[in-house]
Amino acid sequence: MSGRPRLLVDTASLLYRAFFALPKTIRDPQGQPVNAVRGYLDMTSRVVTERRPRAVLHVLDDDWRPAPRVAAYPGYKSERAPEPPEFTGQLDLLLEVLAAAGGQVASAPGWEADDAIATLVEDATGESPDQVLTGDRDLLQLVRDPAVRLLFTRQGVTVLEEFDEAAVSAAYGVPPRLYADLAVLRGDPSDGLPGVRGIGAKGAAKLLCDHGSLDGVVAAAATLTPRLRASLEDSAGYIAAMREVVPVRRDVDCHVGEAGTPDLERLRELGERHAIDGPVTRMLAALGADV
């Protein structure tokens, strides 16, 4: 892979990973938890140091339950637990830090970070590759050699697994272009998607490999076992809805902020006030700022 990659960070995903990975007892002098912010800054700083990207984009959810997805399937993310009280305010603090650091923030009005990222990487090439940092497997559908790779967080925010097309196929039994089809059949409880009754991850992968795509599986239903045929027929409405829910949008309107110059005095103030001076200093060092 030639050229320095651009790093796109799935900010909400990584911030939540950091929140649950680090003790909630990590607080600033005012008693506000700052564990998620500390973890986010340290993880992104480590990746920037190791990967030396030409640019870093912090990509936000504008709407975590986009109206078109909810219209297609009202159960989409409908049963997610409310935001933990210790998490409240940490995204705002992170955005303050990123703004003071001159970081680039991106989002797509009315859409999730997944859709913004998918749109932003659509034109990536091998000469100008993109790497996506996330804890969300939904973005595996974006992996495309040699232009787009996924850096998946494991064990909180301390271990990364890198996915190219071969790694996706090895782990899930299908290439990235079929990952969304796999998710439709298998389901995704974290998003409130039950999947097709009686078809698990391995069975879904085999069906897709045998028939080439979700369309191929549906078209071949009459040739399958009576149980599978009945499940697919009973799930026809669900499958139709999932075609609007599971695939990421790759053509949404994205707003990308301009990169700026770090405001060192503001960063020192934020670092001291919120007991995140170490992570802030490490972030600046990773970005090559004169601290």
C-alpha positions as CSV (number, residue, x, y, z in Angstrom):
1,M,0.0,0.0,0.0
2,S,1.6,3.2,-1.1
3,G,1.0,6.7,0.3
4,R,0.3,7.8,3.8
5,P,-3.2,6.8,4.9
6,R,-6.0,9.1,6.1
7,L,-7.4,8.0,9.5
8,L,-11.1,8.2,10.1
9,V,-12.2,7.7,13.7
10,D,-15.7,6.5,14.5
11,T,-15.9,8.9,17.4
12,A,-19.0,7.7,19.2
13,S,-18.0,4.0,19.0
14,L,-14.5,4.7,20.3
15,L,-15.6,7.0,23.0
16,Y,-18.1,4.4,24.3
17,R,-15.4,1.7,24.1
18,A,-13.1,3.9,26.2
19,F,-15.9,4.6,28.7
20,F,-16.5,0.9,29.4
21,A,-12.9,-0.1,29.3
22,L,-11.6,2.4,31.9
23,P,-12.8,2.9,35.5
24,K,-15.6,5.4,36.0
25,T,-13.7,6.5,39.1
26,I,-11.4,8.5,36.8
27,R,-12.7,12.0,37.4
28,D,-11.6,15.6,37.2
29,P,-11.3,17.8,40.3
30,Q,-14.9,18.8,40.0
31,G,-16.0,15.2,40.2
32,Q,-16.9,14.8,36.5
33,P,-15.9,11.4,35.0
34,V,-13.3,11.8,32.3
35,N,-12.4,8.1,31.7
36,A,-13.9,8.1,28.2
37,V,-12.1,11.2,27.1
38,R,-8.8,10.0,28.5
39,G,-9.1,6.6,26.7
40,Y,-10.2,8.2,23.4
41,L,-7.3,10.7,23.4
42,D,-4.7,8.0,24.3
43,M,-6.0,5.5,21.8
44,T,-6.1,7.9,18.9
45,S,-2.7,9.3,19.9
46,R,-1.2,5.8,19.8
47,V,-2.7,5.0,16.4
48,V,-1.5,8.3,15.0
49,T,2.0,7.7,16.3
50,E,2.1,4.2,14.9
51,R,0.4,4.9,11.5
52,R,1.5,8.4,10.8
53,P,-1.6,9.4,8.8
54,R,-1.6,12.4,6.5
55,A,-4.8,13.5,8.2
56,V,-7.2,12.5,11.0
57,L,-11.0,13.0,10.9
58,H,-13.1,12.5,14.0
59,V,-16.5,11.4,12.6
60,L,-19.6,12.0,14.7
61,D,-23.2,10.7,14.7
62,D,-25.5,13.4,13.7
63,D,-28.5,11.1,14.3
64,W,-27.9,7.7,15.8
65,R,-31.4,6.5,14.7
66,P,-31.8,8.1,11.2
67,A,-35.4,8.6,10.2
68,P,-35.1,6.5,7.0
69,R,-33.9,3.5,9.0
70,V,-36.6,3.9,11.6
71,A,-39.3,4.3,9.0
72,A,-38.1,1.0,7.4
73,Y,-37.9,-0.8,10.7
74,P,-39.2,0.9,13.8
75,G,-37.3,-1.6,16.1
76,Y,-34.0,-0.2,14.9
77,K,-32.0,0.5,18.1
78,S,-35.3,1.0,19.9
79,E,-34.3,-0.9,23.0
80,R,-30.9,0.4,23.6
81,A,-30.2,1.4,27.2
82,P,-30.2,5.1,28.0
83,E,-26.8,6.9,28.2
84,P,-25.1,6.1,31.5
85,P,-25.0,9.3,33.7
86,E,-21.2,9.0,34.1
87,F,-21.0,9.4,30.3
88,T,-23.0,12.5,30.1
89,G,-20.9,15.5,29.2
90,Q,-17.8,13.5,28.1
91,L,-18.5,14.0,24.3
92,D,-18.9,17.7,24.9
93,L,-15.5,17.8,26.7
94,L,-13.9,15.8,23.9
95,L,-15.2,18.2,21.3
96,E,-13.8,21.1,23.3
97,V,-10.4,19.4,23.3
98,L,-10.5,18.6,19.7
99,A,-11.5,22.1,18.8
100,A,-8.6,23.5,20.8
101,A,-6.2,21.1,19.2
102,G,-7.3,22.2,15.7
103,G,-8.7,18.7,15.0
104,Q,-11.0,18.0,12.0
105,V,-14.5,16.9,12.9
106,A,-17.0,15.5,10.4
107,S,-20.6,14.4,10.3
108,A,-23.5,13.9,8.0
109,P,-26.8,15.8,8.9
110,G,-29.5,13.3,9.7
111,W,-27.2,10.2,9.5
112,E,-24.9,8.1,11.6
113,A,-21.1,8.3,11.7
114,D,-21.1,5.0,9.7
115,D,-22.8,6.7,6.8
116,A,-20.5,9.7,6.9
117,I,-17.4,7.4,7.0
118,A,-18.8,5.3,4.1
119,T,-19.3,8.4,2.0
120,L,-15.8,9.9,2.9
121,V,-14.0,6.6,2.0
122,E,-15.9,6.0,-1.3
123,D,-13.2,7.7,-3.4
124,A,-10.2,6.3,-1.6
125,T,-7.5,4.6,-3.8
126,G,-4.4,2.5,-3.2
127,E,-2.4,5.7,-3.7
128,S,-4.4,7.5,-1.1
129,P,-5.7,4.9,1.3
130,D,-8.0,5.3,4.3
131,Q,-8.0,3.5,7.6
132,V,-11.1,3.4,9.7
133,L,-10.7,3.2,13.5
134,T,-13.8,1.7,15.1
135,G,-15.4,-0.8,17.5
136,D,-18.4,-1.3,15.2
137,R,-18.4,-4.4,13.0
138,D,-21.0,-2.8,10.7
139,L,-18.1,-1.0,9.0
140,L,-16.5,-4.2,7.9
141,Q,-18.6,-3.8,4.7
142,L,-16.4,-0.8,3.8
143,V,-13.1,-2.8,3.6
144,R,-11.7,-2.7,0.1
145,D,-8.2,-3.6,-1.0
146,P,-6.0,-1.7,-1.3
147,A,-7.9,1.5,-0.5
148,V,-9.8,0.9,2.8
149,R,-8.8,-1.0,5.8
150,L,-10.5,-1.3,9.2
151,L,-8.7,-1.0,12.6
152,F,-11.0,-2.8,15.1
153,T,-10.6,-2.2,18.8
154,R,-10.4,-5.3,21.0
155,Q,-9.9,-5.6,24.8
156,G,-11.2,-2.1,25.4
157,V,-9.0,0.3,23.6
158,T,-5.7,-1.4,24.0
159,V,-5.6,-4.0,21.2
160,L,-6.3,-3.4,17.5
161,E,-7.1,-6.0,14.9
162,E,-6.5,-4.9,11.3
163,F,-8.9,-6.1,8.6
164,D,-8.2,-6.2,4.9
165,E,-10.4,-8.3,2.5
166,A,-8.7,-11.5,3.3
167,A,-9.0,-11.0,7.1
168,V,-12.8,-10.3,6.8
169,S,-13.3,-13.5,4.8
170,A,-11.2,-15.5,7.2
171,A,-13.1,-14.2,10.3
172,Y,-16.7,-14.2,8.9
173,G,-16.7,-16.5,6.0
174,V,-17.7,-13.9,3.4
175,P,-15.9,-11.0,1.7
176,P,-16.6,-7.5,2.8
177,R,-19.0,-6.9,-0.1
178,L,-21.3,-9.5,1.4
179,Y,-20.9,-8.5,5.0
180,A,-24.2,-6.5,5.0
181,D,-26.0,-9.5,3.5
182,L,-24.6,-11.6,6.3
183,A,-25.8,-9.1,8.9
184,V,-29.3,-9.2,7.5
185,L,-29.5,-13.0,7.7
186,R,-27.7,-13.3,11.0
187,G,-29.2,-10.3,12.7
188,D,-27.6,-7.9,15.2
189,P,-29.0,-7.8,18.7
190,S,-27.1,-4.6,19.6
191,D,-29.1,-2.8,16.9
192,G,-32.4,-4.6,17.7
193,L,-32.3,-6.7,14.5
194,P,-33.3,-10.3,15.1
195,G,-32.2,-11.8,11.8
196,V,-33.9,-14.6,10.0
197,R,-35.2,-17.3,12.3
198,G,-33.0,-20.4,12.3
199,I,-30.1,-18.9,10.4
200,G,-27.0,-18.2,12.4
201,A,-23.7,-16.7,11.4
202,K,-22.2,-19.9,10.0
203,G,-25.4,-20.8,8.2
204,A,-25.7,-17.4,6.7
205,A,-22.1,-17.4,5.5
206,K,-22.6,-20.8,3.8
207,L,-25.8,-19.7,2.1
208,L,-24.2,-16.5,0.8
209,C,-21.1,-18.4,-0.5
210,D,-23.4,-21.0,-2.2
211,H,-25.7,-18.5,-3.8
212,G,-23.5,-15.4,-4.2
213,S,-25.6,-12.8,-2.4
214,L,-28.8,-12.2,-0.4
215,D,-30.7,-11.8,-3.6
216,G,-29.3,-15.2,-4.7
217,V,-30.3,-16.8,-1.4
218,V,-33.9,-15.4,-1.7
219,A,-34.2,-16.5,-5.3
220,A,-33.0,-20.0,-4.4
221,A,-35.4,-20.4,-1.5
222,A,-37.5,-23.1,-3.2
223,T,-34.4,-25.3,-3.6
224,L,-33.5,-25.2,0.1
225,T,-34.6,-27.4,2.9
226,P,-38.3,-26.9,4.0
227,R,-37.2,-25.3,7.2
228,L,-34.9,-22.7,5.5
229,R,-37.5,-22.1,2.8
230,A,-40.2,-21.4,5.4
231,S,-37.9,-19.1,7.4
232,L,-37.0,-17.1,4.3
233,E,-40.6,-16.8,3.2
234,D,-41.8,-15.8,6.7
235,S,-39.1,-13.2,6.8
236,A,-39.7,-11.6,3.4
237,G,-41.0,-8.4,4.9
238,Y,-38.1,-8.2,7.4
239,I,-35.5,-8.8,4.7
240,A,-37.1,-6.1,2.5
241,A,-36.9,-3.7,5.5
242,M,-33.3,-4.7,6.2
243,R,-32.2,-3.6,2.7
244,E,-32.9,-0.1,3.9
245,V,-31.4,-0.5,7.4
246,V,-28.2,-2.5,7.3
247,P,-26.2,-1.3,4.3
248,V,-24.4,2.0,5.0
249,R,-25.2,5.0,2.8
250,R,-22.3,6.0,0.6
251,D,-23.6,9.2,-0.8
252,V,-24.8,11.4,2.1
253,D,-24.0,15.1,2.5
254,C,-20.9,15.4,4.8
255,H,-19.8,18.4,6.7
256,V,-16.0,18.3,7.3
257,G,-14.4,21.0,9.5
258,E,-11.1,22.6,8.6
259,A,-8.0,21.6,10.4
260,G,-6.6,24.4,12.6
261,T,-3.6,25.3,14.7
262,P,-3.5,24.0,18.3
263,D,-4.3,26.6,20.9
264,L,-1.7,25.5,23.5
265,E,-2.9,27.8,26.2
266,R,-6.5,26.6,25.9
267,L,-5.3,23.0,25.8
268,R,-3.2,23.5,29.0
269,E,-6.3,25.0,30.7
270,L,-8.5,22.1,29.7
271,G,-5.9,19.6,30.6
272,E,-5.4,21.0,34.1
273,R,-9.1,21.7,34.8
274,H,-10.2,18.2,33.8
275,A,-7.1,16.2,34.9
276,I,-6.4,15.1,31.3
277,D,-3.1,17.0,30.9
278,G,-1.2,13.7,30.2
279,P,-3.5,12.6,27.4
280,V,-3.6,16.1,25.9
281,T,0.2,16.3,25.9
282,R,0.5,12.8,24.3
283,M,-2.1,13.9,21.6
284,L,-0.1,17.0,20.8
285,A,3.2,15.0,20.6
286,A,1.5,12.4,18.3
287,L,0.4,15.3,16.0
288,G,3.9,16.7,16.0
289,A,2.9,19.9,17.8
290,D,5.6,21.8,19.6
291,V,4.7,21.3,23.3
